[in-house]
Amino acid sequence: MPLTEDAYGDAKNALYLADACDFAYLPQDQGGPKYQELGLTAKLISVDNTQAYVGYDDNNLVVAFRGSEAPITVDGLKDWFLTNADNLLIQPTGRLAEEFVAAGVGARWHQGFVNAITEIWDPLYAEVSALQQERERCFWITGHSLGGALAMLASWLFFRKTMKPHQTYTFGAPMVGNKVVAEAFEREFGKKISRFANGPDPVPLLPMMSLAANDFVHPGQPLPAGAVDATANLISYLAEAAGSMVQGVLSLDIKERVWGAVMARVNAHLMPDYRKLIG
């Protein structure tokens, strides 16, 4: 099932890249053979807690980010998604800060995601750059959950290095920045970003500062997987779990209740659900 270069938001491309996301959770000795089933020679790049596979054939190069150490839970991401969300939306710091500030005046990114992509950036860029110099290939970036957030940040960094990916596909990805960041993605990538969001999946609604308003914003519209009205029902579900619609920053107690509601819906976030709903 090869990738189709000129199809955007395409179900066949999505299923192929969904498999790539799934295989990204595997160690090299297991993941390498699975990527071969996709026709790709793949190498795992791992730095501290950030991992991505770089897979290639004669025509395509695919970077697939791992979502977390365990594909069946998001519990380890609680602080990034909810507890400290209001403290993490900032003008980035660190050695790649200039690249992210270039999104525009007032651009604010999730510092936790920025730190994670910074960890792996040097070896990832070196690997992709070497492969593209060897032979120019159609360049794809993908990721599930946290991996989807990292796929977005990597897409931005490669764009800044004049190695703009042909397309980026994310599945159940959280938001990575504010409105200025979302507008920068829309301006520079347009339809080249395909963002799949399962209606009942709570993670695309995160990070969350409030149940009524949120400074985190997604670029563009999601490609729905599942019932279109499920997202509205999910927001009501989270509000009910919190006990009320909170206008300001969520209190610690309410954050705990909302996180419990998120974890109760975690099955809708997993790759088997996404794969089933896409096709």
C-alpha positions as CSV (number, residue, x, y, z in Angstrom):
1,M,0.0,0.0,0.0
2,P,2.3,2.8,-1.2
3,L,2.0,6.5,-0.3
4,T,0.2,8.7,-2.8
5,E,2.1,12.0,-3.2
6,D,-0.6,14.2,-4.5
7,A,-3.5,13.1,-2.2
8,Y,-4.2,15.2,0.8
9,G,-6.1,13.8,3.8
10,D,-6.2,10.5,1.9
11,A,-7.5,7.4,3.8
12,K,-4.9,5.1,2.2
13,N,-2.1,7.4,3.2
14,A,-3.6,7.7,6.6
15,L,-3.7,4.0,7.1
16,Y,-0.1,3.5,6.0
17,L,1.1,6.3,8.3
18,A,-1.1,5.0,11.1
19,D,0.8,1.7,10.8
20,A,4.0,3.7,10.9
21,C,2.8,5.4,14.1
22,D,1.9,2.1,15.7
23,F,5.3,0.6,14.9
24,A,7.0,3.6,16.4
25,Y,6.1,2.2,19.8
26,L,8.3,-0.9,19.2
27,P,12.0,-1.3,20.0
28,Q,14.4,-1.5,17.0
29,D,14.6,-5.3,17.0
30,Q,10.8,-5.5,16.6
31,G,10.1,-2.2,14.8
32,G,12.7,-2.7,12.0
33,P,11.0,-5.8,10.6
34,K,7.5,-4.2,11.0
35,Y,8.6,-1.2,8.9
36,Q,9.9,-3.6,6.3
37,E,6.3,-4.7,5.9
38,L,5.7,-1.2,4.8
39,G,8.6,-1.4,2.4
40,L,10.8,0.8,4.5
41,T,14.3,0.4,5.9
42,A,13.9,2.0,9.3
43,K,16.2,3.2,12.1
44,L,15.2,4.2,15.6
45,I,16.6,7.5,17.0
46,S,16.2,7.7,20.7
47,V,17.5,10.5,23.0
48,D,16.4,10.5,26.6
49,N,12.6,10.3,26.5
50,T,12.0,11.2,22.9
51,Q,12.0,8.6,20.1
52,A,11.3,8.6,16.4
53,Y,11.8,6.1,13.5
54,V,13.3,7.3,10.2
55,G,12.2,5.0,7.5
56,Y,12.9,5.2,3.8
57,D,12.7,3.5,0.4
58,D,13.7,4.7,-3.0
59,N,10.8,7.2,-3.2
60,N,9.7,8.1,0.3
61,L,11.2,9.1,3.6
62,V,8.9,8.8,6.7
63,V,9.6,10.1,10.2
64,A,7.3,8.6,12.8
65,F,7.4,9.9,16.3
66,R,6.6,7.7,19.3
67,G,3.8,9.0,21.5
68,S,5.0,7.8,24.9
69,E,6.7,4.8,26.3
70,A,3.4,2.9,26.5
71,P,0.9,3.1,23.6
72,I,-2.1,2.2,25.8
73,T,-2.0,5.1,28.3
74,V,-1.5,8.9,28.4
75,D,-1.2,9.0,32.2
76,G,2.5,10.0,32.1
77,L,1.5,13.2,30.2
78,K,-0.9,14.5,32.8
79,D,1.4,17.4,33.8
80,W,1.9,18.6,30.3
81,F,-1.7,18.2,29.2
82,L,-3.5,19.6,32.2
83,T,-1.8,20.2,35.6
84,N,0.8,22.7,34.3
85,A,-0.8,23.7,31.0
86,D,-1.1,27.3,32.0
87,N,2.6,27.6,32.8
88,L,3.8,25.9,29.6
89,L,2.4,28.1,26.9
90,I,5.2,30.6,26.7
91,Q,7.7,32.1,24.3
92,P,10.1,29.2,24.0
93,T,13.6,29.2,25.6
94,G,16.5,27.0,24.7
95,R,18.9,26.7,21.7
96,L,16.1,26.3,19.1
97,A,14.0,29.2,20.5
98,E,14.8,31.5,17.6
99,E,13.2,29.0,15.1
100,F,10.0,28.9,17.1
101,V,9.8,32.7,17.7
102,A,9.9,33.0,13.9
103,A,6.2,31.9,13.8
104,G,5.3,35.5,14.5
105,V,4.9,38.3,17.0
106,G,3.2,36.9,20.1
107,A,3.8,33.2,19.2
108,R,3.6,31.0,22.2
109,W,4.5,27.3,22.1
110,H,4.2,24.5,24.7
111,Q,7.6,24.5,26.3
112,G,7.4,20.8,27.2
113,F,6.9,19.8,23.6
114,V,9.7,22.3,22.6
115,N,12.1,20.6,25.1
116,A,11.2,17.2,23.8
117,I,11.9,18.0,20.1
118,T,15.1,19.8,21.1
119,E,16.4,16.6,22.7
120,I,16.2,14.6,19.5
121,W,16.6,17.4,16.9
122,D,20.4,17.1,16.1
123,P,20.5,13.4,15.3
124,L,17.1,13.5,13.6
125,Y,18.1,16.4,11.4
126,A,21.4,14.8,10.6
127,E,19.8,11.5,9.6
128,V,17.1,13.0,7.4
129,S,19.5,15.5,5.8
130,A,21.9,12.7,4.9
131,L,19.2,10.5,3.3
132,Q,17.8,13.5,1.3
133,Q,21.3,14.4,0.1
134,E,21.8,10.8,-1.0
135,R,18.5,10.8,-3.0
136,E,15.7,13.3,-2.8
137,R,12.6,11.5,-1.6
138,C,9.0,12.6,-0.8
139,F,9.2,13.5,2.9
140,W,6.4,12.6,5.3
141,I,6.1,13.2,9.0
142,T,3.6,11.5,11.3
143,G,2.9,10.8,15.0
144,H,0.2,9.7,17.4
145,S,-0.7,11.4,20.7
146,L,2.4,13.2,22.0
147,G,4.1,12.0,18.8
148,G,1.6,14.0,16.9
149,A,2.7,17.1,18.8
150,L,6.3,16.4,18.1
151,A,5.5,15.8,14.4
152,M,4.0,19.3,14.2
153,L,7.1,20.8,15.8
154,A,9.5,18.8,13.6
155,S,7.5,19.9,10.6
156,W,8.1,23.5,11.6
157,L,11.8,23.0,12.2
158,F,12.4,21.2,8.9
159,F,10.5,24.0,7.2
160,R,12.8,26.5,8.8
161,K,15.8,24.5,7.6
162,T,14.4,24.6,4.0
163,M,13.5,20.9,4.2
164,K,9.7,21.4,4.3
165,P,7.9,18.0,4.5
166,H,5.6,17.1,1.7
167,Q,2.8,16.1,4.1
168,T,2.3,15.7,7.9
169,Y,-0.3,13.4,9.3
170,T,-1.2,13.3,13.0
171,F,-3.6,11.1,15.0
172,G,-5.1,12.2,18.3
173,A,-2.5,15.0,18.7
174,P,-2.7,17.6,21.4
175,M,-2.4,21.3,20.6
176,V,1.1,22.8,20.5
177,G,0.7,26.5,20.6
178,N,-1.5,29.6,20.6
179,K,-3.5,31.3,17.8
180,V,-0.4,32.9,16.3
181,V,1.3,29.5,16.0
182,A,-1.8,27.9,14.5
183,E,-2.0,30.7,11.9
184,A,1.7,30.2,11.1
185,F,1.0,26.5,10.3
186,E,-2.0,27.4,8.2
187,R,0.0,30.0,6.3
188,E,3.0,27.9,5.6
189,F,1.5,24.4,5.3
190,G,-2.2,24.7,4.4
191,K,-3.6,21.4,3.3
192,K,-0.3,19.6,3.7
193,I,-1.2,19.0,7.4
194,S,-3.8,16.2,7.9
195,R,-5.0,16.2,11.5
196,F,-7.2,13.2,12.4
197,A,-9.3,13.5,15.6
198,N,-11.6,10.8,16.8
199,G,-14.7,12.6,18.2
200,P,-14.7,10.8,21.6
201,D,-10.9,11.2,22.0
202,P,-10.2,13.8,24.8
203,V,-6.5,14.3,23.9
204,P,-7.1,16.7,20.9
205,L,-8.9,19.0,23.4
206,L,-5.7,19.2,25.5
207,P,-3.7,21.0,26.8
208,M,-6.5,22.6,28.7
209,M,-6.5,25.7,30.9
210,S,-10.3,26.1,31.2
211,L,-13.4,24.3,30.2
212,A,-14.8,27.6,28.8
213,A,-11.8,29.0,27.0
214,N,-8.3,28.0,26.0
215,D,-5.3,29.8,24.7
216,F,-4.1,26.6,23.0
217,V,-5.4,26.4,19.4
218,H,-5.2,23.8,16.6
219,P,-4.4,24.9,13.1
220,G,-7.2,24.3,10.6
221,Q,-10.1,21.8,10.9
222,P,-9.7,18.2,11.9
223,L,-10.4,15.3,9.6
224,P,-13.1,13.6,11.7
225,A,-12.9,10.0,12.6
226,G,-16.2,8.8,14.1
227,A,-19.3,10.8,15.0
228,V,-19.0,14.5,14.2
229,D,-21.1,15.5,17.3
230,A,-19.0,13.4,19.7
231,T,-16.6,16.3,20.4
232,A,-19.4,18.5,21.7
233,N,-20.7,15.6,23.8
234,L,-17.1,15.1,25.1
235,I,-16.8,18.7,26.2
236,S,-20.1,18.4,28.1
237,Y,-18.8,15.1,29.6
238,L,-15.7,16.8,30.9
239,A,-17.7,19.8,32.2
240,E,-20.0,17.4,34.1
241,A,-16.9,15.6,35.6
242,A,-15.6,19.0,36.7
243,G,-18.9,19.9,38.3
244,S,-19.2,23.2,36.5
245,M,-18.1,25.3,33.6
246,V,-15.0,27.2,34.9
247,Q,-14.3,30.5,33.4
248,G,-10.8,30.9,34.8
249,V,-7.8,28.6,35.2
250,L,-8.9,25.2,36.5
251,S,-8.4,24.6,40.2
252,L,-6.2,21.6,41.2
253,D,-9.2,19.7,42.5
254,I,-11.1,20.2,39.2
255,K,-8.1,19.3,37.2
256,E,-8.0,15.9,39.0
257,R,-11.6,15.3,38.2
258,V,-11.2,16.2,34.6
259,W,-8.1,14.0,34.2
260,G,-10.1,11.1,35.6
261,A,-12.7,11.7,32.9
262,V,-9.9,11.9,30.3
263,M,-8.5,8.5,31.4
264,A,-12.0,7.0,31.3
265,R,-12.1,7.7,27.6
266,V,-8.5,6.6,26.8
267,N,-9.6,3.8,24.5
268,A,-10.9,6.4,22.0
269,H,-7.4,7.7,21.8
270,L,-5.6,4.5,20.9
271,M,-4.4,3.7,17.4
272,P,-6.7,0.6,16.9
273,D,-9.7,2.9,17.2
274,Y,-8.2,5.4,14.7
275,R,-7.3,2.7,12.2
276,K,-10.8,1.2,12.4
277,L,-12.5,4.6,11.9
278,I,-10.3,5.7,9.1
279,G,-11.0,2.7,6.9
